[in-house]
Amino acid sequence: LCAAFDRLRPEHGPHERLIGFVPDRPGHDRRYAIDPSKAEAELGWVPAKDFEAALTETVRWYLANEGWWRPIRVGRYAGERLGLAPARSHATAG
């Protein structure tokens, strides 16, 4: 993600400086992996794009559609770690 943002918005980079490491949350998975081999073998599925190209396309979409995500960032979700945020009741959720 940082490399994609560095290519698309270099004036705000390097984006890697924004990464902050935090302690694992309870129940955190140690590893995430996706193996599409069964879908490829049994269904003949092949990805339409490679991972890097699709990731860059996704970043480009978010940069071009700020009107879609900005209200979320300035309203209900300010970027806090959700596993640590106090629970909101339905009456106070905005």
Backbone as a ProteinNet text record, in pm:
[ID]
protein_1_A
[PRIMARY]
LCAAFDRLRPEHGPHERLIGFVPDRPGHDRRYAIDPSKAEAELGWVPAKDFEAALTETVRWYLANEGWWRPIRVGRYAGERLGLAPARSHATAG
[TERTIARY]
81.5	0	85.5	187.9	273.7	338.8	386.7	450.5	349.8	226.3	123.5	94.7	79.8	57	177.2	298.4	417.5	419.2	372.4	366.8	256.8	139.9	23.6	15.8	71.4	72.5	210.2	313.7	449.8	470.2	390	408	380.5	310.4	280.1	369.3	461.8	544	666.9	746.9	718.2	611.1	517.9	403.6	440.2	549.3	590.5	612.5	642.3	664.1	536.1	420.8	293.2	261.1	339.4	314.7	356.5	267.3	297.9	267.4	363.3	343.3	278.7	181.1	106	104.3	77.2	68.6	-45.5	-27.8	-133.7	-258.9	-373.5	-499.8	-529.9	-610.4	-645.3	-709.4	-666.1	-721.4	-668.2	-565.7	-509.7	-452.2	-483.2	-425.7	-279.1	-195.7	-52.3	-17.7	-101.4	-69.4	-198.2	-199	-310.5	-254.9	-326	-279.5	-400.7	-385.2	-488.1	-421.5	-480.4	-429.1	-539.7	-530.8	-637.2	-623.9	-531	-502.5	-624.1	-707.4	-824.9	-925	-947.3	-1037.5	-980.8	-850.7	-787.5	-802.4	-773.8	-776.8	-918.5	-1011.8	-1145.6	-1242.4	-1219.2	-1312.8	-1253.5	-1122.6	-1056.5	-1042.9	-1057.5	-1050	-907.1	-893.3	-763.9	-790.1	-700.1	-722	-716.6	-801.2	-803.8	-684.1	-630.5	-517.1	-422.2	-297.9	-206.9	-231.7	-183.7	-212.5	-169.2	-47.8	3.7	-81	-119.1	-201.5	-338.1	-398.3	-529.8	-521.4	-415.4	-398.3	-382.4	-302.2	-284.5	-416.2	-493	-623.5	-717.3	-713.9	-797.5	-757.8	-627.9	-579.8	-622	-607.2	-646.9	-796.7	-880.3	-1023.6	-1051.6	-989.6	-1012.5	-965.4	-854.6	-806.7	-903	-966	-1057.6	-1198.9	-1228.1	-1364.5	-1367.2	-1296.8	-1289.7	-1428.3	-1518.3	-1653.5	-1728	-1685.9	-1749.5	-1699.2	-1567.4	-1510.9	-1485.1	-1468.6	-1435.4	-1540.2	-1671.8	-1770.5	-1756.9	-1714.3	-1694.1	-1577.6	-1469.1	-1349.6	-1371.1	-1452.6	-1473.5	-1595.8	-1670.6	-1789.8	-1770.5	-1820.3	-1824.2	-1691.2	-1601.6	-1475.8	-1358.5	-1281	-1169.3	-1034.6	-1034.7	-909.5	-860.3	-936.7	-894.2	-895.6	-815.3	-817.4	-950.1	-1029.3	-1164.4	-1167.9	-1070.1	-1068.3	-1047.1	-1002.4	-976.6	-1076.4	-1154.3	-1247.8	-1364.3	-1414.8	-1532.8	-1651	-1730.8	-1847.8	-1947.1	-2008.5	-2110.5	-2247.8	-2336.9	-2473.6	-2543.2	-2652.6	-2725.9	-2782.1	-2810.2	-2867	-2764.8	-2633.9	-2532.6	-2453.7	-2470.4	-2395.2	-2445.2	-2348.8	-2389.1	-2379.7
-119.3	0	125.2	125.9	245	273.5	170.9	190.1	244.5	194.7	244.5	391.6	428.3	568.7	654.4	602.3	678.7	707.6	612.2	633.7	732.4	719.9	798.6	935.3	946.7	1072.8	1095	1108.6	1120	1242.9	1347	1468.6	1447.3	1342.1	1313.2	1203.1	1154.1	1040.5	1081.5	985.6	842.3	797.2	719.8	678.5	574.1	506.5	404.9	465.3	594.2	658.9	662.9	639.2	641.8	510.6	407.4	277.6	283.6	242.1	232.6	92.1	30.3	-105.5	-101.9	-187.9	-193.7	-338.3	-359.2	-497.1	-572.8	-703.2	-785.8	-776.6	-780.2	-782	-925.7	-943.8	-1081.1	-1158.3	-1280	-1364.3	-1334.8	-1251.4	-1214	-1336.3	-1350.2	-1457.8	-1428	-1526.9	-1509.1	-1498	-1554.4	-1556.8	-1560	-1486.2	-1489.4	-1540	-1629.3	-1680.8	-1716	-1691.6	-1728.6	-1819.3	-1934.9	-2029.2	-2056.6	-1995.9	-2012.7	-2139.8	-2228.3	-2343.8	-2434.5	-2452	-2538.1	-2476.1	-2344.9	-2277	-2282.4	-2269.2	-2277	-2416.6	-2519.3	-2657	-2706	-2679.8	-2735.9	-2649.1	-2519.7	-2430.2	-2362.7	-2377.5	-2311.4	-2161.2	-2117	-1975	-1924.4	-1807.1	-1738.3	-1591.9	-1531.3	-1390.6	-1301.6	-1200.5	-1107.1	-1013.3	-987.3	-896.5	-955.2	-913.5	-956.5	-870.9	-916.5	-853.5	-706.7	-678.4	-540.7	-446.2	-490.9	-406.9	-381.4	-483.6	-467.2	-377.9	-391	-306.2	-159.2	-134.3	2.1	57.8	-23.6	20.3	55	-21.8	5.2	137.2	159.8	285.2	402.1	386.7	492	523.7	420.3	442.5	523.8	487	560.6	705.3	729.1	866.2	947.1	884.1	952.7	967.3	896.2	895.1	935.7	1041	1088.8	1123	1168.5	1200.9	1082	962.1	841	805.9	816.2	771.1	881.9	1005.6	1114.4	1131.5	1126.9	1141.4	1034.4	916.8	810.4	846.9	896	930.6	1048.6	1144.8	1261.4	1244.5	1138.7	1114.5	1002.6	886.9	774.7	708.5	707.9	634.9	728.2	751.5	845	774.8	645	572.9	501.1	503.8	436.8	285.8	217.7	71	25.2	-39.3	-74.8	-175.9	-262	-358.7	-295.1	-170.8	-101.2	11.1	48.6	159.7	118.4	210.9	177.3	146.4	50.7	12.8	127.1	148.4	252.2	187.9	251.2	200.5	252.4	187.9	231.4	372.2	409.4	541.3	652.5	623.7	728.8	720.2	610.6	597.5	703.5	769	877.9	845
0	0	0	83	90.2	-44.5	-111.3	-242.2	-343.5	-339.4	-431.1	-402.9	-277.6	-243.6	-280.7	-261.7	-299.6	-449.3	-531.3	-676	-714.1	-648.4	-687.3	-617.9	-501.1	-425.2	-361.9	-444.9	-391.4	-303.3	-323.7	-244.4	-95.4	-61	79.4	136.5	58.6	98.5	175.6	215.4	200.5	300.3	251.1	331.6	436.8	418.3	515.2	653.7	659.2	788.2	872.2	810.3	881	952.5	927	989.7	1135.6	1221.2	1364	1412	1473	1521.4	1658.8	1678.3	1804.1	1852.3	1980.3	2029.8	1961.4	1947.4	1889	1974.4	1909.1	1981.2	2024	2125.7	2167	2051.5	2031.4	1926.4	1788	1778.7	1649.3	1577.8	1448.9	1369.2	1344.8	1358.1	1336.4	1188.1	1103.3	960.9	880.4	772.3	677.6	544.6	481.9	353.5	266.8	139.2	42.8	-59.9	-80	-178.5	-280.1	-398.5	-497.7	-581.6	-548.2	-635.1	-654.9	-551.7	-567.6	-665.6	-655.2	-748.8	-890.6	-902.3	-1034.5	-1093.5	-1012.2	-1061.5	-1089	-998.3	-1010.4	-1091.2	-1092.8	-1161.5	-1284.1	-1300.9	-1411.6	-1391.2	-1266.3	-1234.7	-1248.7	-1304.5	-1308	-1272.2	-1197.8	-1161.7	-1285.1	-1288.1	-1400.9	-1397.8	-1277.7	-1260.9	-1158	-1166.6	-1061.1	-937.1	-824.2	-696.3	-693.9	-737.7	-734.2	-819.6	-938.3	-1026.4	-964.3	-906.2	-844.1	-721	-643.2	-525.8	-567.4	-669	-719.2	-771.8	-841.6	-892.4	-777.2	-669.6	-552.8	-487.2	-469.3	-411.3	-499.5	-629.9	-724.2	-708.5	-691.6	-675.1	-548.3	-437.7	-313.5	-324.5	-392	-411.2	-497.6	-594.6	-684.9	-628.2	-519.5	-464.4	-317.8	-286.7	-148.5	-92.7	-177.2	-133.3	-77.4	-113.3	-63.1	76.6	99.4	226.7	327.1	284.1	377.9	487.6	458.6	566.8	675.1	637.6	736.7	828.5	769.7	847.7	940.8	902.6	988	1078.8	1058.2	1139.2	1238.3	1203.6	1297.5	1321.7	1224.8	1240.3	1217.2	1320.5	1312.4	1302.5	1276.5	1258.5	1382.7	1489.9	1611.9	1595.1	1675.3	1673.8	1730.1	1648.6	1688.6	1801.6	1811	1919.8	2054.9	2058	2183.4	2209.5	2109	2124.4	2212.8	2294.3	2375.1	2283.8	2324.1	2244.2	2242.5	2127.4	2113.5	2119.3	2189.5	2189.9	2064.3	2027.8	1909.4	1928.4	2053.4	2080.3	2057	2080.8	2067.6	1938.9	1865.6	1739.7	1642.6	1575.3	1486	1348
[MASK]
++++++++++++++++++++++++++++++++++++++++++++++++++++++++++++++++++++++++++++++++++++++++++++++

